Amino acid sequence: MSAPPGVCRYCGITAAEIERSNSLGWQDKRRNCCTKSSCYKQEAATVRRLADAAREQRRKLTPAEVHAKIRGLKPKKGRAA
């Protein structure tokens, strides 16, 4: 979900509404996520999911996974011990 700066990508609250509020602010420098608890949780889940995907890409393949890739097979889920 992409939103212009000054609009929360989860709930749609604008910068003007946040300025009028005493309890809300921006969670990030780009001003794309407000500090409502539901928006904060969604943003944290997104960041965690992206970090996990990046970590998965960086890990080394097991010999069985390399062999499966060479043969064009789908690698099995579990890693070899």
C-alpha positions in Angstrom: 0.0 0.0 0.0 1.5 3.3 -1.1 0.4 6.6 0.2 1.7 10.2 -0.4 3.6 11.8 2.5 1.3 13.1 5.1 -1.3 10.4 4.7 -1.2 7.2 6.8 -1.1 4.2 4.5 -3.2 2.1 6.9 -6.0 4.3 8.2 -5.8 7.3 5.8 -5.5 10.0 8.5 -4.0 13.2 7.1 -1.3 15.5 8.5 -3.9 18.2 9.2 -5.9 15.8 11.4 -2.8 14.7 13.2 -1.8 18.3 13.9 -5.2 18.9 15.5 -4.9 15.7 17.6 -3.0 15.9 20.9 -2.3 12.1 21.1 -1.2 11.2 17.5 2.0 11.6 15.6 4.0 10.1 12.8 5.9 6.8 13.3 8.3 7.3 10.4 10.2 10.2 8.8 8.3 9.8 5.5 5.1 10.5 7.4 3.4 7.4 6.0 2.4 5.7 9.2 0.6 7.3 12.2 1.0 6.2 15.8 -2.4 4.6 16.2 -1.9 1.2 17.8 -3.6 -0.7 14.9 -1.4 1.1 12.3 1.7 0.6 14.4 1.1 -3.1 14.6 0.5 -3.4 10.9 3.7 -1.5 10.1 5.7 -3.7 12.6 4.3 -6.8 10.9 5.3 -5.4 7.4 8.8 -4.6 8.6 9.2 -8.0 10.2 7.9 -9.8 7.0 10.4 -7.8 4.8 13.3 -8.5 7.2 12.4 -12.2 7.2 12.3 -12.3 3.3 15.7 -10.5 3.1 17.2 -12.9 5.6 15.8 -15.9 3.7 17.4 -14.6 0.5 20.8 -14.3 2.1 21.0 -17.8 3.7 23.2 -20.4 2.0 21.5 -23.3 0.3 22.0 -26.8 1.6 23.6 -29.4 -0.8 20.1 -31.0 -1.3 18.6 -27.6 -2.2 21.5 -26.9 -4.7 20.9 -30.4 -6.2 17.2 -29.8 -6.5 17.8 -26.4 -8.2 20.2 -28.0 -10.7 17.6 -30.7 -11.5 14.8 -28.1 -11.7 12.9 -29.6 -8.8 11.1 -27.8 -6.1 13.3 -27.9 -2.9 11.9 -29.5 0.2 10.8 -27.2 3.0 13.1 -28.5 5.8 16.8 -28.0 6.0 19.1 -31.0 6.1 20.9 -31.6 9.4 
